[in-house]
Amino acid sequence: MICSVFTVATPDLSPQQLLAAAKKAGIDAIEWRCTRISDSVKNDPPSFWGNNRCTIDPDSSTEALAELRAAADAHGLQSLAVVPYLACGDLEETERMLTIASALGASYIRLGVPGYNGSRPYGELLQEARAYIREAEKLARRYGIKGLVETHHNTIAPSASLAHRLIEGCDPDAIGVLYDPGNLVHEGFEQYRMGLELLGPYLAHVHVKNAGWMPATDSTDPLDPVSWHCAWQPVAGGIVPWKRVLADLKAVGYQGAFGIEDFSGAFDSSEMLQLFVRQMHTWWEEVQ
């Protein structure tokens, strides 16, 4: 089993601190968050999507990337992925991410997928996204790095089946799916094993987190429906039955990595990494 960490989940650690904490926890690989941090948040407390100290700047020099790769190598850690927030259709930035991934020796980058809020027809967005994915596939093949589409709520790929529809016909050696059951709690749930069987050779990577639904309002009036909201939970505490998911992954022959992305805030970064490794190895051995 390969355990990795997506550094969005460790915003309080610098890359060097993350490498040391990951090594101590038994993590095998790193997925580097890659985006520009706004000057307006750089003095804020660390946060997942704000002042995240464990983020690579897309404008990092060749020398800085070489130093980060050497530091990871020194800790015996693989740089598994570069994870940006690409806009669908932005091939220039997509290639920039591929060059960063190549410099770090990473195997994957995350591609851009259109959001969906009802303002534009799904069919129109799908057509644009498939055109982008086809061009990104050519770039991925050139660099020898796989582009991943993540199952993510509020996009046109919230489920395994819709992610599959987006990339169907692509070369699975160049384009794959990052399967995220925690995101499926928000939107896109399908029977896990069915979705995994559908993805087949496109199943490239799995993210590990959890979430749960709870009522946002309380009403006894049958004409005033209760509203609900979804919030992040610890890996063992949400709706995703992780032992069942692992059993389904084992059943379809999954041999890729498991990347922690815990947004619950229940543990500090070092404790979260150590618990994750214990959970994954224990549960993987327990399931048939």
N, C-alpha and C positions, 0 to 999 in steps of 0.2 A: 504494500500500500504506500502511495505517495501522498504526503500531506503538505499542502501549501497554504500560504496566507496572502490574501489580497490586501495591500497596505492601506486601502481606504479604511480598514477596520482598526488600524493602529495609529491614529492621528497624533498621539502624544509622543511618539518615538521618532527620532531622526533615522535615516536609513542605516547608519552605523549601529545605533542602538537596537533597531529592529533585527539586524543580522545577528547580533549577539543573543537577543532574546529568543529568536527563532531557533538558533543552534541549540541553545540550552533546553528548549521545549521539545526538541526532536522533530522540528519541521524540516522538510526536505527541499522546499522550493519557494520562491517568492514571485508574486504577481505584482508588478510595480504600477501603482496609480500614476498616471501621466497626464498632467494638465497644468495650466498656468494659474497660480494663486494670485488673486487680486490684491493689490497694495492695500485696499480698504479693509482687508481682514487679517493682514499679517501680524497685527498686534493683538488680535483676539485670542481667547483661550483655544486650545486645540479642539477641533471638531471634525467629524467624518467628512463633510462636504464643504467646510469653510477653510479654516487655517489648519489644514492637514500637513503636518511636518514630514510625513513619510511619502511625499509626492515628488516625482521627477518632473522637472521643467522641460517641456518639449524643445526649448531652445538651448538645452545643455550642450556644452562643448564635447567634441570627440574625446578630449582628455578626461573630462569629468565622467563620461560614460565608461571609459576604460578603467578609471579608478574604481568605480562602483562594481564593475564586473570582477576586477581583481579582488575587491573586498569580499564579494560573495564567494568567489573561488576559495579564498583564504579560510572562510568559515565552512567550506564543504557544502555550500548551498547553490542550487541551480536557479537562475533567473528564468522562470517558466513562461511568463507572459508580460506584455506591456498592455495596460488597460486604460485607454483614453476615453474621451467622451466625444467621439467623432460625429459630425453631422452627415447624414445620408447624402451621398453625392460628392463629398469633398475628397476627391482622389489625391489632391496635392498633400493634404494633411494625412491621409491614409498612408501615402508613401513615406512621409516623414516618420510616422510611427513604425513602419517596417524597417527603416534605417536604424532607428533607436533599438528596436528589438534585435536586429542583426548585431549591433554593436555590443549588446548585453548577452548575446548568445541565447535569446529567448525563442521559444517555439511557437508562440501565439500572439496575436493582437486581437482586441475586440473591435468589431466593425460598427458603423453607424446604422441605426434602424429608425425609421420615421416614428415619431410619436403619433398617438391617435386620440383625438378629443371630440370627434364628430364634426369638425369644421371643414374637413375635406373627405371625399369618398374613399373608402378603403381600397377599392380597385385602382384608383388613381395613384395612391400611395404605394401599393404593391408593385405597380408597373415601374415606378421610379426606383423603388428599392431593388427590384430584381435587375434593373439596368446597372445600378451602382455595384451590386454584388458581383455581377459578371465581369465588370472592369476590375474590381478589387481582386477577383480570383486570378486574373492575369498577373497582377502585381504580386500577389501572394506566391504564385508559382515561380515568378522570377527570383524572389528573395528566399524561397524555400521556407517560408513561415506561414502557418495556417491562420486564416482569418475566421473569427468566431462571431456568430450571432447568438446573443444571450436571450433566453426566455425571460421577458421583463414586462411587468405591468405597465399600462399606459403607452404601449407601443403596438405596432402591428404584428409583433411576434410574442404575445404573452403566454403562449402554450407550445407544447412540443409540436402539435399538428400545424399550427400557423408558422412556427419557425421552419418546419419542414417544407411547407408550401413556398416559403420565401427562397430557400436554397435548393429546392429539388432540381436535379439535373446538373448541379455543380459537381466538380471533382472533389470527393471527400478527403483527398490528400491535401487540398488547398483551402477548402471551406468546411467548417463544422459548426456544431452547436454547443454552447455553454449552457448546460441544463441546470436550472436553479429552482429547486422545489420550494424554497422559502418565498420566492417571488410569486409562485403559483398560488400561495395562500391569498395574496392580494387580488390576483386575477389570473385566469387561464388554467385552473385545475383540471386535470384529466387523470384517469387511472394511471398510476405511475408506470407500471410495467408495459401497458399498451403504448404509452408515449415513447418509452425507451425502445420498444420493439420497432415502432414506426421510424424513429431516428436512425436505427441501424448503424451503418458506418459513419454517419455524420455526428454521432455522440462522441465529443472530443474531451469535454471537461465538465466537472460538477462543482458547483458552489454550495457551501454548507452554511445555512442560517435558518432561522425560524421566525414565525409570526403568528399572531392570533387575532380573532375578531372579538370585539366587546361593544355593548350598547353605548352610544353617545348620548342618547336621550332615554327617558323612562316615561312611558305613557300607558295608561289603561284604556284609553279611548280607541275603539276599533277603527275610527275614521282618522286617527292621527298615528300613522305607522311609526314604529320605533326606528330611529336611524342608528347605524353602526359605523365603527371605524376600525381599521386594521393597524396594529402596532407590532413592532419588533419584539421578540421574546428570545430568551436563551435557547441554545440549540436543543436541549432536552425538554424545554418548557412550552413549546408552541404546538400548532396544529399538525405540522409535518411529522409523521411517525417514522423517524429516521432509521430505526432498525428494519422496518418494512421496506423503506426505499433502498437501503443497502442490500437487503435480500433480493430485491428486484434487479438492482444493478449487477449483483453477483450472478443472477440467473441469466442475464443477457451477455455475460462475459466481459463486463466493463473492466478495463485494466488501467484507466487513466488516473489522474490526480483528483484529490478532494481539497478544495480551497476554502478555508474559513473566511467568513465575511459577517461576523456577529455584530449587529448594530444595537443589541439590547442594552448595552451599558451596564450589565450586571456584574462584570468583572473588569479588573484593570487589564491592560494589554498583555502583560506577561502571563498572568493567571489564565486569561482566556486562551492563549496559545497552548499552554500546558494541558489544560482541561480538554481542549479539542483533540489533541493527539491521543490522550487516554481514551476518550470517547470513541474515536474512529477505530482505533486498533481493537479495543474491547468488543465493540459491536460487530465489527467485521468478522472477528473470530467466532462470535456467538451465532450469527445467522447462517442458515443453510442455503 
